[in-house]
């Protein structure tokens, strides 16, 4: 496991999201896609674990969009990130909305796992794995943080010609859904690779679903098509 002196983090990625921090909660900003897909992902997670009363860790929480929505479902949530500006935005929004059962901390998953392993019923790590130098290391840290019998959820982007066309050319340059340079194709992760990371971390790979976008209707859906965006559910053996 990496220590805090050699963290699993890309400074350029932190700088990229810090520069956009003030826009996290603007549903018409660069984070509009996250606001649009959040209900789909929230419901998918809630249907599988029953968030109410659960102790949840949101790894790479950013401005707290998912963290706060899980807290509103009754979970006790800790959101962690290494982008200080994003965390300040999350804290401010928490104060504005009065959601008491969500807290935030600037710490890596690896460091938190060394401090308090096996403490969470549910661990989420969405839209983050394609932004770190070693996604396998992040998955392993998430596994350490989850209680035996608990659930883990990861989302990322597949790596193939279609995902390059849709997630980079289409989303960043043609439709301008995301800022140019948001993603690097070589950091995309095939489902088979993510499944291997989870198995290596001692997790049971449970389920996979795709997330699609129709540029004509401008509607996102959870479907079987995992060619571009996808999300997986895993269990840590009891």
Helices and strands as residue ranges (DSSP letters): G 4-6, H 11-19, G 21-23, H 32-49, E 55-59, H 65-72, E 76-81, H 84-97, E 102-106, H 109-115, E 120-126, G 129-131, H 135-145, E 146-157, H 161-163, I 164-174, G 185-187, H 191-200, E 203-214, E 219-223, E 229-236
